[in-house]
Amino acid sequence: MNALFFEYSAILLFLIFAAFLSVIIFLLSYFLISQKANQEKVSAYECGFNPFDDARATFDIRFYLIAILFLIFDLEISFLFPWSIVLGNLPHFGFWSMVIFLLVLIVGFIYEWCKGALEWE
């Protein structure tokens, strides 16, 4: 049990330090910055749109395409790092399943590229 605690104690120490630092930064920003509320600060932010407008208004499809692009890269990174760490110990099934996963993500990226989500006007 001591060996298990010793291995994970660095992670626990890091989490405690991160929580402590987050609380300190939040409290410093709360007490050091002037708190002047105006209409712009207290209004809801909806991607540059007026939040009290018609809900059926149309807007550009690129918002959805950028969201899909973010999900593609977010999924890729979140699965690629652990896979790369254990790559030497994986059987062939683990390797090829990750290759298929990356191919699906590449198809999504090509779809985004063909739809013009990477080009801004």
DSSP file (Angstrom, degrees, kcal/mol; ACC not computed):
  #  RESIDUE AA STRUCTURE BP1 BP2  ACC     N-H-->O    O-->H-N    N-H-->O    O-->H-N    TCO  KAPPA ALPHA  PHI   PSI    X-CA   Y-CA   Z-CA
    1    1 A M     >        0   0    0      0, 0.0     4,-2.2     0, 0.0     5,-0.2   0.000 360.0 360.0 360.0 -35.2    0.0    0.0    0.0
    2    2 A N  H  >  +     0   0    0      1,-0.2     4,-2.4     2,-0.2     5,-0.1   0.866 360.0  53.0 -66.5 -35.3    2.9    2.4    0.7
    3    3 A A  H  > S+     0   0    0      2,-0.2     4,-2.0     1,-0.2    -1,-0.2   0.895 108.9  49.8 -66.6 -38.6    4.3    1.8   -2.8
    4    4 A L  H  > S+     0   0    0      2,-0.2     4,-1.8     1,-0.2    -2,-0.2   0.924 112.6  46.6 -64.9 -44.2    1.0    2.7   -4.3
    5    5 A F  H  X S+     0   0    0     -4,-2.2     4,-1.0     1,-0.2    -2,-0.2   0.889 110.6  53.4 -64.7 -38.5    0.8    5.9   -2.3
    6    6 A F  H  < S+     0   0    0     -4,-2.4     4,-0.5     1,-0.2    -1,-0.2   0.879 108.6  49.6 -64.8 -37.4    4.4    6.7   -3.1
    7    7 A E  H  < S+     0   0    0     -4,-2.0     3,-0.3     1,-0.2     4,-0.3   0.879 119.2  36.6 -69.5 -37.0    3.7    6.4   -6.9
    8    8 A Y  H  X S+     0   0    0     -4,-1.8     4,-2.2     1,-0.2    -1,-0.2   0.441  92.5  89.1 -96.1  -0.4    0.6    8.6   -6.8
    9    9 A S  H  X S+     0   0    0     -4,-1.0     4,-2.6     1,-0.2    -1,-0.2   0.842  84.3  56.1 -67.8 -31.5    1.8   11.1   -4.2
   10   10 A A  H  > S+     0   0    0     -4,-0.5     4,-2.2    -3,-0.3    -1,-0.2   0.898 108.7  47.2 -65.8 -39.2    3.4   13.3   -6.9
   11   11 A I  H  > S+     0   0    0     -4,-0.3     4,-2.5     2,-0.2    -2,-0.2   0.916 112.8  49.1 -67.3 -42.4    0.0   13.6   -8.6
   12   12 A L  H  X S+     0   0    0     -4,-2.2     4,-2.3     2,-0.2    -2,-0.2   0.911 111.5  49.5 -62.5 -42.3   -1.8   14.3   -5.4
   13   13 A L  H  X S+     0   0    0     -4,-2.6     4,-2.4     1,-0.2    -1,-0.2   0.903 110.9  50.2 -62.9 -41.8    0.8   17.0   -4.5
   14   14 A F  H  X S+     0   0    0     -4,-2.2     4,-2.6     2,-0.2    -2,-0.2   0.911 110.5  49.2 -63.2 -43.3    0.4   18.5   -8.0
   15   15 A L  H  X S+     0   0    0     -4,-2.5     4,-2.4     2,-0.2    -2,-0.2   0.892 111.8  48.7 -64.9 -39.9   -3.4   18.6   -7.6
   16   16 A I  H  X S+     0   0    0     -4,-2.3     4,-2.4     2,-0.2    -2,-0.2   0.923 113.1  47.4 -64.9 -43.6   -3.2   20.2   -4.2
   17   17 A F  H  X S+     0   0    0     -4,-2.4     4,-2.7     2,-0.2    -2,-0.2   0.906 112.4  49.4 -64.2 -41.4   -0.7   22.8   -5.5
   18   18 A A  H  X S+     0   0    0     -4,-2.6     4,-2.3     2,-0.2    -2,-0.2   0.904 112.4  47.4 -65.6 -41.3   -2.9   23.5   -8.6
   19   19 A A  H  X S+     0   0    0     -4,-2.4     4,-2.2     2,-0.2    -2,-0.2   0.914 113.6  48.2 -65.4 -42.3   -6.0   24.0   -6.4
   20   20 A F  H  X S+     0   0    0     -4,-2.4     4,-2.3     1,-0.2    -2,-0.2   0.927 112.9  47.6 -63.1 -45.5   -4.1   26.2   -4.0
   21   21 A L  H  X S+     0   0    0     -4,-2.7     4,-2.5     1,-0.2     5,-0.2   0.880 110.7  52.3 -65.0 -38.1   -2.7   28.3   -6.8
   22   22 A S  H  X S+     0   0    0     -4,-2.3     4,-2.4     2,-0.2    -1,-0.2   0.916 110.6  47.1 -63.7 -43.3   -6.1   28.6   -8.5
   23   23 A V  H  X S+     0   0    0     -4,-2.2     4,-2.6     2,-0.2     5,-0.2   0.908 112.7  49.6 -65.3 -41.5   -7.7   29.9   -5.3
   24   24 A I  H  X S+     0   0    0     -4,-2.3     4,-2.6     2,-0.2    -2,-0.2   0.930 112.5  46.6 -63.6 -46.0   -4.9   32.4   -4.7
   25   25 A I  H  X S+     0   0    0     -4,-2.5     4,-2.3     2,-0.2    -2,-0.2   0.901 113.2  49.8 -64.6 -40.3   -5.2   33.7   -8.3
   26   26 A F  H  X S+     0   0    0     -4,-2.4     4,-1.9    -5,-0.2    -2,-0.2   0.935 112.9  45.8 -63.5 -45.7   -9.0   34.0   -8.1
   27   27 A L  H  X S+     0   0    0     -4,-2.6     4,-2.3     2,-0.2     5,-0.2   0.894 112.4  50.9 -66.4 -39.2   -8.9   35.8   -4.7
   28   28 A L  H  X S+     0   0    0     -4,-2.6     4,-2.4     1,-0.2     5,-0.3   0.921 111.9  46.7 -64.1 -42.5   -6.2   38.2   -5.9
   29   29 A S  H  X S+     0   0    0     -4,-2.3     4,-1.1    -5,-0.2    -1,-0.2   0.840 112.8  51.0 -68.8 -30.2   -8.1   39.1   -9.0
   30   30 A Y  H  < S+     0   0    0     -4,-1.9    -2,-0.2    -5,-0.2    -1,-0.2   0.893 119.0  34.2 -72.7 -39.1  -11.3   39.5   -7.0
   31   31 A F  H  < S+     0   0    0     -4,-2.3    -2,-0.2    -5,-0.1    -3,-0.2   0.768 120.1  46.3 -89.9 -26.4   -9.7   41.9   -4.5
   32   32 A L  H  < S+     0   0    0     -4,-2.4     2,-0.3    -5,-0.2    -3,-0.2   0.754  99.5  72.5 -89.8 -25.0   -7.2   43.8   -6.6
   33   33 A I  S  < S-     0   0    0     -4,-1.1     2,-0.1    -5,-0.3     0, 0.0  -0.726  88.1-111.7 -95.6 139.7   -9.4   44.6   -9.7
   34   34 A S        -     0   0    0     -2,-0.3     2,-0.9     1,-0.1    -2,-0.1  -0.456  22.5-140.6 -69.3 140.0  -12.1   47.2   -9.5
   35   35 A Q        +     0   0    0     -2,-0.1     2,-0.7    -4,-0.1    -1,-0.1  -0.678  36.2 158.3-105.4  76.6  -15.6   45.7   -9.7
   36   36 A K        -     0   0    0     -2,-0.9     2,-0.4     5,-0.0     5,-0.1  -0.882  25.6-156.2-103.4 108.2  -17.5   48.2  -11.9
   37   37 A A        +     0   0    0     -2,-0.7     2,-0.3     4,-0.1    -2,-0.0  -0.668  18.8 168.2 -86.0 135.4  -20.5   46.5  -13.5
   38   38 A N     >  -     0   0    0     -2,-0.4     4,-1.8     5,-0.0     5,-0.2  -0.804  51.0 -90.4-133.1 179.3  -22.0   48.0  -16.6
   39   39 A Q  H  > S+     0   0    0     -2,-0.3     4,-0.8     1,-0.2    -2,-0.0   0.857 122.9  51.8 -63.1 -36.8  -24.5   46.8  -19.2
   40   40 A E  H  4 S+     0   0    0      1,-0.2    -1,-0.2     2,-0.2     3,-0.2   0.878 110.2  48.4 -69.1 -37.3  -21.8   45.1  -21.4
   41   41 A K  H  4 S+     0   0    0      1,-0.2    -2,-0.2    -3,-0.2    -1,-0.2   0.869 114.5  43.1 -72.3 -36.2  -20.3   43.1  -18.6
   42   42 A V  H  < S+     0   0    0     -4,-1.8    -1,-0.2     2,-0.1    -2,-0.2   0.545  94.2  97.0 -90.4  -6.1  -23.5   41.7  -17.1
   43   43 A S  S  < S-     0   0    0     -4,-0.8     2,-0.2    -3,-0.2    -5,-0.0  -0.485  84.2-100.1 -81.6 155.2  -25.1   40.8  -20.5
   44   44 A A        -     0   0    0     -2,-0.1     2,-0.6     1,-0.1    -1,-0.1  -0.467  29.8-135.9 -72.4 142.8  -24.9   37.3  -21.8
   45   45 A Y        +     0   0    0     -2,-0.2     2,-0.2     5,-0.1     5,-0.1  -0.901  25.9 173.9-103.6 118.0  -22.3   36.6  -24.5
   46   46 A E  B >   -A   49   0A   0      3,-0.6     3,-1.9    -2,-0.6    -1,-0.0  -0.552  68.0 -70.5-124.0  65.4  -23.6   34.6  -27.4
   47   47 A C  T 3  S-     0   0    0      1,-0.3     3,-0.1    -2,-0.2    -2,-0.1   0.816  99.7 -50.0  57.2  36.0  -20.8   34.5  -30.0
   48   48 A G  T 3  S+     0   0    0      1,-0.3    -1,-0.3     0, 0.0     2,-0.2   0.449 111.6 120.1  86.1  -0.6  -21.2   38.1  -30.9
   49   49 A F  B <  S-A   46   0A   0     -3,-1.9    -3,-0.6     1,-0.1    -1,-0.3  -0.628  76.3 -98.3 -95.4 156.3  -25.0   37.9  -31.4
   50   50 A N    >   -     0   0    0     -2,-0.2     3,-1.1     1,-0.2    -5,-0.1  -0.610  30.8-147.1 -69.3 122.5  -27.6   39.9  -29.5
   51   51 A P  T 3  S+     0   0    0      0, 0.0    -1,-0.2     0, 0.0    -6,-0.1   0.700  93.3  53.0 -71.0 -16.1  -28.8   37.5  -26.8
   52   52 A F  T 3  S+     0   0    0      2,-0.0     2,-0.1     3,-0.0     3,-0.1  -0.156  88.2 109.2-110.3  39.5  -32.4   38.8  -26.9
   53   53 A D  S <  S-     0   0    0     -3,-1.1     2,-0.2     1,-0.2    -4,-0.0  -0.358  84.3 -58.8-100.9-176.5  -33.0   38.5  -30.6
   54   54 A D    >   -     0   0    0      1,-0.1     3,-1.2    -2,-0.1    -1,-0.2  -0.474  41.4-144.3 -67.0 131.1  -35.2   36.1  -32.5
   55   55 A A  T 3  S+     0   0    0      1,-0.3    -1,-0.1    -2,-0.2    -2,-0.0   0.683  96.2  60.1 -71.8 -17.8  -34.2   32.5  -31.8
   56   56 A R  T 3  S+     0   0    0      2,-0.1    -1,-0.3     0, 0.0     2,-0.1   0.260  75.1 127.2 -94.8  12.7  -35.0   31.4  -35.3
   57   57 A A    <   -     0   0    0     -3,-1.2     2,-0.2     1,-0.1    -4,-0.0  -0.440  58.7-124.6 -70.4 142.3  -32.4   33.7  -36.9
   58   58 A T        +     0   0    0     -2,-0.1     2,-0.3     3,-0.0    -1,-0.1  -0.581  31.0 178.7 -86.4 150.0  -30.0   32.1  -39.3
   59   59 A F        -     0   0    0     -2,-0.2     0, 0.0     1,-0.0     0, 0.0  -0.920  39.1 -62.8-144.2 172.4  -26.3   32.3  -38.8
   60   60 A D    >   -     0   0    0     -2,-0.3     3,-1.2     1,-0.1     4,-0.4  -0.209  32.6-137.8 -64.6 140.5  -23.2   31.1  -40.6
   61   61 A I  T >> S+     0   0    0      1,-0.2     4,-1.8     2,-0.2     3,-0.7   0.648  92.5  83.9 -69.9 -16.1  -22.6   27.3  -40.7
   62   62 A R  H 3> S+     0   0    0      1,-0.3     4,-2.5     2,-0.2    -1,-0.2   0.752  78.7  65.7 -63.7 -23.0  -18.9   27.9  -39.9
   63   63 A F  H <> S+     0   0    0     -3,-1.2     4,-1.7     2,-0.2    -1,-0.3   0.930 106.1  42.5 -61.9 -43.2  -19.7   28.1  -36.2
   64   64 A Y  H <> S+     0   0    0     -3,-0.7     4,-2.3    -4,-0.4    -2,-0.2   0.884 112.9  52.9 -68.7 -38.5  -20.7   24.4  -36.4
   65   65 A L  H  X S+     0   0    0     -4,-1.8     4,-2.3     1,-0.2    -2,-0.2   0.886 108.7  49.1 -66.3 -37.9  -17.7   23.5  -38.6
   66   66 A I  H  X S+     0   0    0     -4,-2.5     4,-2.5     2,-0.2    -1,-0.2   0.882 109.9  52.3 -68.1 -36.7  -15.3   25.1  -36.1
   67   67 A A  H  X S+     0   0    0     -4,-1.7     4,-2.1    -5,-0.2    -2,-0.2   0.908 110.7  47.3 -63.6 -41.5  -16.9   23.2  -33.3
   68   68 A I  H  X S+     0   0    0     -4,-2.3     4,-2.3     2,-0.2    -2,-0.2   0.903 111.0  51.9 -65.1 -40.7  -16.5   20.0  -35.2
   69   69 A L  H  X S+     0   0    0     -4,-2.3     4,-2.1     1,-0.2     5,-0.2   0.902 108.8  50.6 -62.5 -41.6  -12.9   20.9  -35.9
   70   70 A F  H  X S+     0   0    0     -4,-2.5     4,-2.6     1,-0.2    -1,-0.2   0.924 110.5  49.4 -62.0 -43.7  -12.2   21.5  -32.2
   71   71 A L  H  X S+     0   0    0     -4,-2.1     4,-2.6     2,-0.2     5,-0.3   0.879 108.2  54.5 -64.1 -37.0  -13.7   18.1  -31.3
   72   72 A I  H  X S+     0   0    0     -4,-2.3     4,-2.0     1,-0.2    -1,-0.2   0.955 115.1  37.8 -61.5 -49.9  -11.6   16.4  -33.9
   73   73 A F  H  X S+     0   0    0     -4,-2.1     4,-2.3     2,-0.2     5,-0.2   0.843 115.3  54.1 -73.5 -32.0   -8.4   17.8  -32.6
   74   74 A D  H  X S+     0   0    0     -4,-2.6     4,-2.3    -5,-0.2    -2,-0.2   0.932 111.9  44.2 -66.8 -44.9   -9.5   17.5  -28.9
   75   75 A L  H  X S+     0   0    0     -4,-2.6     4,-1.7    -5,-0.2     5,-0.3   0.901 112.2  53.5 -64.4 -40.7  -10.3   13.8  -29.3
   76   76 A E  H  X S+     0   0    0     -4,-2.0     4,-2.1    -5,-0.3    -2,-0.2   0.938 112.8  42.2 -62.0 -46.4   -7.1   13.1  -31.2
   77   77 A I  H  X S+     0   0    0     -4,-2.3     4,-1.7     1,-0.2    -1,-0.2   0.906 111.8  54.0 -68.3 -41.1   -4.9   14.7  -28.6
   78   78 A S  H  < S+     0   0    0     -4,-2.3    -1,-0.2     1,-0.2    -2,-0.2   0.793 119.8  33.2 -68.5 -25.9   -6.7   13.1  -25.6
   79   79 A F  H  X S+     0   0    0     -4,-1.7     4,-1.3    -5,-0.2    -1,-0.2   0.697 113.2  59.9 -97.6 -22.6   -6.4    9.6  -27.1
   80   80 A L  H  X S+     0   0    0     -4,-2.1     4,-2.3    -5,-0.3     5,-0.2   0.866  98.3  56.1 -77.9 -36.2   -3.0   10.0  -28.8
   81   81 A F  H  X S+     0   0    0     -4,-1.7     4,-1.4     2,-0.2    -1,-0.2   0.958 111.3  40.9 -64.1 -51.6   -0.9   10.9  -25.7
   82   82 A P  H  > S+     0   0    0      0, 0.0     4,-1.6     0, 0.0    -1,-0.2   0.890 115.4  53.2 -63.6 -35.0   -1.8    7.8  -23.7
   83   83 A W  H  < S+     0   0    0     -4,-1.3     4,-0.2     1,-0.2    -2,-0.2   0.898 107.0  51.2 -65.0 -39.3   -1.5    5.6  -26.8
   84   84 A S  H  < S+     0   0    0     -4,-2.3     3,-0.5     1,-0.2     4,-0.3   0.798 106.5  55.4 -69.8 -26.3    1.9    6.9  -27.5
   85   85 A I  H  < S+     0   0    0     -4,-1.4     3,-0.3     1,-0.2    -1,-0.2   0.904 117.2  33.3 -71.9 -40.3    3.1    6.1  -24.0
   86   86 A V  S >X S+     0   0    0     -4,-1.6     3,-1.0     1,-0.2     4,-0.6   0.183  84.5 113.2-100.5  17.3    2.1    2.4  -24.1
   87   87 A L  G >4 S+     0   0    0     -3,-0.5     3,-0.8     1,-0.3    -1,-0.2   0.853  73.9  54.4 -60.3 -37.5    2.8    1.9  -27.8
   88   88 A G  G 34 S+     0   0    0     -3,-0.3    -1,-0.3    -4,-0.3    -2,-0.1   0.750 111.6  44.7 -69.2 -22.9    5.8   -0.5  -27.2
   89   89 A N  G <4 S+     0   0    0     -3,-1.0    -1,-0.2    -4,-0.1    -2,-0.2   0.412  90.9 106.3-101.1   1.1    3.6   -2.8  -25.0
   90   90 A L    <<  -     0   0    0     -3,-0.8     2,-0.1    -4,-0.6    -3,-0.0  -0.535  65.8-128.3 -83.2 144.9    0.5   -2.9  -27.2
   91   91 A P     >  -     0   0    0      0, 0.0     4,-1.7     0, 0.0     3,-0.4  -0.280  38.7 -92.9 -76.2 176.9   -0.4   -5.9  -29.3
   92   92 A H  H  > S+     0   0    0      1,-0.2     4,-2.7     2,-0.2     5,-0.3   0.837 124.9  60.1 -62.0 -33.5   -1.1   -5.5  -33.0
   93   93 A F  H  > S+     0   0    0      1,-0.2     4,-2.2     2,-0.2    -1,-0.2   0.906 104.7  49.1 -62.3 -41.4   -4.9   -5.1  -32.3
   94   94 A G  H  > S+     0   0    0     -3,-0.4     4,-1.4     2,-0.2    -1,-0.2   0.882 112.4  48.4 -64.7 -38.9   -4.2   -2.0  -30.2
   95   95 A F  H  X S+     0   0    0     -4,-1.7     4,-1.8     2,-0.2    -2,-0.2   0.950 114.7  43.2 -66.3 -48.7   -2.0   -0.5  -32.9
   96   96 A W  H  X S+     0   0    0     -4,-2.7     4,-2.2     1,-0.2    -2,-0.2   0.810 109.5  56.6 -72.8 -28.8   -4.4   -1.0  -35.7
   97   97 A S  H  X S+     0   0    0     -4,-2.2     4,-2.0    -5,-0.3    -1,-0.2   0.887 109.3  47.0 -67.4 -36.0   -7.4    0.1  -33.8
   98   98 A M  H  X S+     0   0    0     -4,-1.4     4,-2.5     2,-0.2    -2,-0.2   0.860 109.3  53.8 -72.1 -34.5   -5.7    3.4  -33.1
   99   99 A V  H  X S+     0   0    0     -4,-1.8     4,-2.0     2,-0.2    -2,-0.2   0.913 109.7  48.0 -63.6 -41.5   -4.7    3.7  -36.8
  100  100 A I  H  X S+     0   0    0     -4,-2.2     4,-2.1     2,-0.2    -2,-0.2   0.903 110.6  52.1 -64.4 -40.6   -8.4    3.2  -37.8
  101  101 A F  H  X S+     0   0    0     -4,-2.0     4,-1.9     1,-0.2    -2,-0.2   0.917 110.2  47.9 -60.4 -43.9   -9.4    5.8  -35.2
  102  102 A L  H  X S+     0   0    0     -4,-2.5     4,-2.2     1,-0.2    -1,-0.2   0.854 108.7  54.5 -67.1 -34.3   -6.8    8.3  -36.7
  103  103 A L  H  X S+     0   0    0     -4,-2.0     4,-2.1     2,-0.2    -1,-0.2   0.890 106.7  51.1 -66.1 -38.1   -8.1    7.6  -40.2
  104  104 A V  H  X S+     0   0    0     -4,-2.1     4,-1.9     1,-0.2    -2,-0.2   0.910 111.3  48.3 -63.8 -41.0  -11.7    8.4  -39.1
  105  105 A L  H  X S+     0   0    0     -4,-1.9     4,-2.2     1,-0.2    -2,-0.2   0.870 109.1  53.0 -66.8 -35.9  -10.4   11.7  -37.6
  106  106 A I  H  X S+     0   0    0     -4,-2.2     4,-2.6     2,-0.2    -1,-0.2   0.884 106.4  53.1 -66.4 -37.6   -8.5   12.4  -40.9
  107  107 A V  H  X S+     0   0    0     -4,-2.1     4,-2.1     2,-0.2    -2,-0.2   0.913 109.7  49.0 -62.6 -41.4  -11.7   11.9  -42.8
  108  108 A G  H  X S+     0   0    0     -4,-1.9     4,-2.1     2,-0.2    -2,-0.2   0.895 110.9  49.8 -63.1 -39.8  -13.4   14.4  -40.5
  109  109 A F  H  X S+     0   0    0     -4,-2.2     4,-2.3     2,-0.2    -2,-0.2   0.900 109.8  50.2 -66.0 -40.9  -10.6   16.9  -41.1
  110  110 A I  H  X S+     0   0    0     -4,-2.6     4,-2.7     2,-0.2    -2,-0.2   0.883 108.7  53.3 -64.9 -37.9  -10.7   16.5  -44.9
  111  111 A Y  H  X S+     0   0    0     -4,-2.1     4,-2.0     2,-0.2    -2,-0.2   0.925 109.7  48.1 -60.5 -44.8  -14.5   17.1  -44.7
  112  112 A E  H  X>S+     0   0    0     -4,-2.1     5,-2.2     1,-0.2     4,-0.6   0.914 112.1  49.6 -60.8 -43.0  -13.8   20.3  -42.8
  113  113 A W  H ><5S+     0   0    0     -4,-2.3     3,-0.9     1,-0.2    -2,-0.2   0.913 110.8  48.8 -64.7 -43.4  -11.2   21.3  -45.3
  114  114 A C  H 3<5S+     0   0    0     -4,-2.7    -1,-0.2     1,-0.2    -2,-0.2   0.835 108.3  54.3 -67.2 -31.7  -13.5   20.7  -48.3
  115  115 A K  H 3<5S-     0   0    0     -4,-2.0    -1,-0.2    -5,-0.2    -2,-0.2   0.593 115.7-116.7 -77.3 -10.4  -16.3   22.6  -46.7
  116  116 A G  T X<5 +     0   0    0     -3,-0.9     3,-1.0    -4,-0.6    -3,-0.2   0.744  68.3 140.8  84.5  24.5  -14.0   25.6  -46.3
  117  117 A A  T 3 <S+     0   0    0     -5,-2.2    -4,-0.2     1,-0.2    -5,-0.1   0.712  70.5  56.3 -72.0 -18.4  -13.9   25.8  -42.5
  118  118 A L  T 3  S+     0   0    0     -6,-0.4     2,-0.5    -5,-0.2    -1,-0.2   0.500  92.9  81.0 -91.5  -3.4  -10.2   26.7  -42.5
  119  119 A E    <   -     0   0    0     -3,-1.0     2,-0.4    -6,-0.1    -1,-0.0  -0.907  62.6-165.9-107.9 123.4  -10.6   29.7  -44.8
  120  120 A W              0   0    0     -2,-0.5    -3,-0.0     1,-0.1    -2,-0.0  -0.849 360.0 360.0-109.2 144.8  -11.8   33.0  -43.2
  121  121 A E              0   0    0     -2,-0.4    -1,-0.1     0, 0.0    -2,-0.0   0.398 360.0 360.0-102.1 360.0  -13.0   36.0  -45.1
